[in-house]
C-alpha cells in the first residue's frame, strides 16, 4: 500500500540528516536555557533563605542562653524567657506521637493489607492524600468546632494536641502505606507458607520491615505540626501564660505562639527575643529531621 504524499514527505524529512541535526541542536539549546533558568531559581531561593537565616541568627544568637530557656515570659525583655512555651511544645509532642502512631499506622495497615481493592478504597486513599495538602487553618477551624466547642475541651493542651494530630494523620497514613508497600511480597508469602495467619504475618514480618519508613513519616509529620501557629491560635492557645501545664486539660502555649506574641510587640528587644525563639524552634525541627534521616539511612543500608 503506497503512502500518501504528505506522509511520505514527513518520513523523508525525518530521514534527512540536516533536519534531524537542526532539531537536536534546537533541543539542546532549549535544554541549556531551562537548565540555567532552574539554576537561577534555586540560587534565588538559597539567597533569600540565607538572608533570612543570617538576619535571625544575627538578632537572636546573643539572647539564647540558659536563662532564656528556663525563664517565664515577662514584660521586661531582659528577663523574658520561653520555658512555658518549650514545655507546652514537649507536651504536644508527647500527646501527638502515640495518637498518630496508633490511628495512622492502624489505618495504613488496614488499607494496605486488609481492605478490598475497589473503587471505595481508591476513593478513600485519594481523599487522604488530598487532606495532606489542606491548609492548617482549616484543621484549626475543625478543631475549634469539634474539640473546643462540641467536646467542651476548652483551650486545653488536649484540644491543641487533637487538632495537630488530626492535621498530621494524612501524612502519617500516606507515609506508612508507602513503607508497607515497599515490603517485598516474598516475605509475606514465605510467612503464610509456614502456617502463619494474616495478622501474624502483618505484625511479625511486614510491620517490623516497614517500621523505619513509618517512624520517619511520623517524625516528619510531628515536626511539621510543632511548627504550626494557625491551628493553635484557632483553638485558643494562650499568647501569655506564667505557668506550665500540669495535666492534659491545662491551659498552654507553644513555641510558635510565643514567637508570634513577641513579634507583635513594637520594641526592638522583643523582636530579638522572637528571633531567639525561632533559633530554638529551628534547632528542634532540625534535630527531629536529622533523627528521621538517620533512621532511614541506617535501616536502608542494613537491608
C-alpha positions as CSV (number, residue, x, y, z in Angstrom):
1,X,0.0,0.0,0.0
2,X,1.5,3.3,-1.1
3,X,1.9,6.1,1.5
4,X,0.1,9.4,0.9
5,X,2.2,12.3,-0.4
6,X,2.0,14.2,2.9
7,X,3.1,11.2,5.0
8,X,5.9,10.4,2.5
9,X,7.2,14.0,2.8
10,X,7.2,13.8,6.6
11,X,9.0,10.5,6.5
12,X,11.6,11.9,4.1
13,X,12.1,15.0,6.4
14,X,12.6,12.7,9.4
15,X,15.3,10.8,7.5
16,X,17.1,14.0,6.4
17,X,20.3,14.3,8.4
18,X,20.4,18.0,8.2
19,X,16.8,18.3,9.6
20,X,17.5,15.9,12.4
21,X,20.7,17.7,13.3
22,X,18.9,21.0,13.5
23,X,16.2,19.6,15.7
24,X,18.7,18.0,18.0
25,X,20.6,21.3,18.2
26,X,17.5,23.2,19.0
27,X,16.5,20.8,21.7
28,X,20.0,21.0,23.3
29,X,19.8,24.8,23.3
30,X,16.4,24.7,25.0
31,X,17.8,22.3,27.5
32,X,20.6,24.7,28.3
33,X,18.3,27.6,28.6
34,X,15.9,25.9,31.0
35,X,18.8,24.5,33.0
36,X,20.1,28.0,33.7
37,X,16.6,29.2,34.5
38,X,16.2,26.5,37.1
39,X,19.6,27.1,38.5
40,X,18.8,30.8,38.8
41,X,15.6,29.9,40.6
42,X,17.5,27.7,43.0
43,X,20.2,30.3,43.6
44,X,17.5,33.0,44.3
45,X,15.8,30.7,46.8
46,X,19.1,30.0,48.6
47,X,20.0,33.7,48.7
48,X,16.6,34.5,50.3
49,X,16.9,31.6,52.8
50,X,20.5,32.6,53.7
51,X,19.4,36.2,54.2
52,X,16.6,35.2,56.5
53,X,18.8,32.8,58.5
54,X,21.5,35.5,58.8
55,X,19.0,38.1,59.9
56,X,17.5,35.7,62.6
57,X,20.9,34.5,63.9
58,X,22.4,38.0,64.0
59,X,19.4,39.3,66.0
60,X,18.7,36.3,68.3
61,X,22.0,34.5,68.9
62,X,23.0,36.8,71.7
63,X,19.8,36.2,73.5
64,X,19.9,32.4,73.6
65,X,21.2,31.2,76.9
66,X,20.1,29.0,79.9
67,X,18.1,31.9,81.4
68,X,16.2,32.4,78.2
69,X,15.3,28.7,78.2
70,X,14.2,28.5,81.8
71,X,12.6,31.9,82.4
72,X,8.9,32.7,82.2
73,X,7.6,35.4,79.8
74,X,8.0,38.9,81.2
75,X,7.2,42.5,80.2
76,X,10.9,43.2,80.6
77,X,12.8,41.8,77.6
78,X,16.0,41.1,79.6
79,X,14.0,38.9,82.0
80,X,11.8,37.2,79.4
81,X,12.1,33.5,78.5
82,X,10.2,30.8,76.8
83,X,10.1,28.0,79.4
84,X,6.3,27.6,79.4
85,X,6.2,27.5,75.6
86,X,9.0,25.0,75.4
87,X,7.2,22.7,77.9
88,X,4.0,23.2,76.1
89,X,5.6,22.1,72.8
90,X,7.0,19.0,74.5
91,X,3.6,18.1,75.9
92,X,2.1,18.4,72.4
93,X,4.7,16.1,71.0
94,X,4.1,13.5,73.8
95,X,0.4,13.5,73.0
96,X,0.6,13.7,69.3
97,X,3.1,10.8,68.7
98,X,1.1,8.0,70.3
99,X,-2.1,9.3,68.7
100,X,-0.8,9.4,65.1
101,X,1.1,6.1,65.6
102,X,-1.9,4.1,66.7
103,X,-4.5,5.6,64.5
104,X,-2.4,6.4,61.4
105,X,-0.4,3.2,61.3
106,X,-3.6,1.2,62.0
107,X,-5.4,2.9,59.2
108,X,-2.5,2.3,56.8
109,X,-2.3,-1.4,57.7
110,X,-6.0,-1.9,57.1
111,X,-6.0,0.0,53.8
112,X,-2.8,-1.8,52.5
113,X,-3.2,-5.3,53.9
114,X,-6.9,-6.0,54.6
115,X,-9.2,-3.5,52.6
116,X,-10.5,-4.8,49.3
117,X,-9.1,-3.2,46.3
118,X,-12.1,-1.5,44.8
119,X,-13.4,2.0,44.0
120,X,-14.3,2.8,47.5
121,X,-10.8,2.1,48.8
122,X,-9.3,4.1,46.0
123,X,-11.7,7.0,46.8
124,X,-10.7,6.9,50.5
125,X,-6.9,6.8,49.6
126,X,-7.3,9.7,47.2
127,X,-9.1,11.8,49.8
128,X,-6.5,11.0,52.4
129,X,-3.8,12.2,50.0
130,X,-5.8,15.4,49.4
131,X,-6.1,16.0,53.1
132,X,-2.3,16.0,53.4
133,X,-2.3,19.2,51.4
134,X,-5.2,21.0,53.1
135,X,-4.1,24.4,54.8
136,X,-3.5,24.1,58.5
137,X,-6.0,26.9,59.3
138,X,-8.8,24.5,58.1
139,X,-7.8,21.9,60.7
140,X,-7.7,24.8,63.2
141,X,-11.3,25.7,62.4
142,X,-12.3,22.0,62.6
143,X,-10.5,21.6,66.0
144,X,-12.3,24.8,67.3
145,X,-15.7,23.4,66.3
146,X,-15.3,19.8,67.4
147,X,-12.8,19.6,70.2
148,X,-13.2,23.1,71.8
149,X,-16.9,23.6,71.5
150,X,-18.7,20.2,70.8
151,X,-16.5,18.1,73.1
152,X,-16.1,21.1,75.5
153,X,-12.3,20.6,76.0
154,X,-11.8,24.3,76.1
155,X,-8.5,26.0,75.4
156,X,-6.6,22.9,76.8
157,X,-3.5,21.3,75.7
158,X,-5.6,18.2,74.8
159,X,-7.6,20.2,72.3
160,X,-4.4,21.5,70.7
161,X,-2.9,18.0,70.5
162,X,-6.0,16.5,68.9
163,X,-6.1,19.3,66.3
164,X,-2.5,18.9,65.4
165,X,-2.8,15.2,65.5
166,X,-5.7,15.3,63.1
167,X,-3.6,17.5,60.8
168,X,-0.7,15.0,60.9
169,X,-2.8,11.9,60.3
170,X,-3.0,12.1,56.5
171,X,0.8,12.5,56.2
172,X,1.4,9.5,58.6
173,X,-1.1,7.3,56.7
174,X,0.4,8.0,53.3
175,X,4.0,7.5,54.6
176,X,3.0,4.3,56.3
177,X,1.2,2.9,53.3
178,X,4.3,3.6,51.2
179,X,6.5,1.9,53.8
180,X,4.2,-1.2,53.9
181,X,4.0,-1.3,50.1
182,X,7.8,-1.4,49.9
183,X,8.0,-4.7,51.8
184,X,8.6,-7.5,49.4
185,X,5.7,-9.8,48.7
186,X,8.1,-12.8,49.0
187,X,8.3,-12.2,52.8
188,X,4.5,-12.3,53.1
189,X,4.3,-15.5,51.0
190,X,7.0,-17.2,53.0
191,X,5.4,-16.4,56.3
192,X,2.0,-17.6,55.0
193,X,3.6,-20.7,53.6
194,X,5.0,-21.6,57.1
195,X,1.5,-21.6,58.5
196,X,1.3,-18.0,60.0
197,X,-2.0,-16.2,59.9
198,X,-2.7,-13.0,58.1
199,X,-2.4,-11.0,61.3
200,X,0.8,-12.8,62.4
201,X,2.4,-12.2,59.1
202,X,1.5,-8.5,59.2
203,X,2.5,-8.0,62.9
204,X,5.7,-10.1,62.9
205,X,7.0,-9.8,59.3
206,X,5.6,-6.8,57.5
207,X,5.4,-4.2,60.3
208,X,9.0,-4.7,61.5
209,X,10.3,-4.4,58.0
210,X,8.2,-1.2,57.3
211,X,8.9,0.3,60.8
212,X,11.8,2.6,59.7
213,X,9.8,4.2,57.0
214,X,6.8,4.5,59.3
215,X,8.9,6.2,62.1
216,X,10.4,8.5,59.5
217,X,7.0,9.6,58.4
218,X,5.8,10.1,61.9
219,X,8.8,12.3,62.9
220,X,8.4,14.4,59.8
221,X,4.6,14.9,60.4
222,X,5.1,15.8,64.0
223,X,8.0,18.2,63.2
224,X,5.6,20.0,60.8
225,X,2.8,20.1,63.4
226,X,5.1,21.6,66.1
227,X,6.0,24.5,63.8
228,X,2.4,25.4,63.1
229,X,0.8,28.5,64.5
230,X,-2.6,28.9,62.9
231,X,-4.3,25.8,64.4
232,X,-3.1,26.7,67.9
233,X,-4.4,30.3,67.5
234,X,-7.8,28.9,66.5
235,X,-8.1,26.5,69.4
236,X,-7.2,29.3,71.8
237,X,-3.6,28.7,72.9
238,X,-2.5,31.4,75.3
239,X,-0.3,34.2,74.0
240,X,0.9,35.0,77.5
241,X,1.0,32.4,80.3
242,X,3.0,32.3,83.5
243,X,2.5,28.6,84.4
244,X,3.4,25.3,82.8
245,X,0.8,22.6,82.0
246,X,0.1,20.3,84.9
247,X,-2.2,17.9,83.0
248,X,-3.7,17.4,79.6
249,X,-6.6,19.8,80.4
250,X,-4.4,22.7,81.4
251,X,-4.1,26.0,79.5
252,X,-0.9,26.1,77.5
253,X,1.2,27.9,75.0
254,X,3.7,26.7,72.4
255,X,6.9,28.0,70.8
256,X,5.1,29.3,67.6
257,X,2.6,31.2,69.7
258,X,5.2,32.7,71.9
259,X,7.2,33.8,68.9
260,X,4.0,35.3,67.4
261,X,3.4,37.2,70.6
262,X,6.9,38.7,70.7
263,X,6.8,39.7,67.0
264,X,3.6,41.7,67.7
265,X,5.4,43.9,70.2
266,X,6.9,47.2,68.9
267,X,10.0,47.2,71.0
268,X,13.2,46.1,69.2
269,X,14.2,43.9,72.2
270,X,11.1,41.7,71.7
271,X,11.9,41.3,68.1
272,X,15.3,40.0,69.1
273,X,13.6,37.6,71.6
274,X,11.4,36.4,68.7
275,X,14.5,35.7,66.6
276,X,16.0,33.8,69.6
277,X,12.8,31.8,69.8
278,X,12.9,31.0,66.1
279,X,16.5,29.7,66.6
280,X,15.3,27.3,69.4
281,X,12.4,26.1,67.3
282,X,14.6,25.6,64.2
283,X,17.0,23.6,66.3
284,X,14.2,21.3,67.5
285,X,13.0,20.9,63.9
286,X,16.5,20.2,62.5
287,X,17.1,17.7,65.3
288,X,13.9,15.8,64.6
289,X,14.5,15.8,60.9
290,X,18.1,14.6,61.5
291,X,16.8,11.7,63.5
292,X,14.4,10.8,60.7
293,X,17.2,10.9,58.1
294,X,19.5,8.8,60.4
295,X,16.8,6.1,60.9
296,X,16.1,6.0,57.2
297,X,19.8,5.7,56.2
298,X,20.6,3.2,58.9
299,X,17.9,0.7,58.0
300,X,18.3,1.3,54.3
301,X,21.9,0.3,54.5
302,X,21.1,-2.6,56.7
303,X,18.5,-4.0,54.2
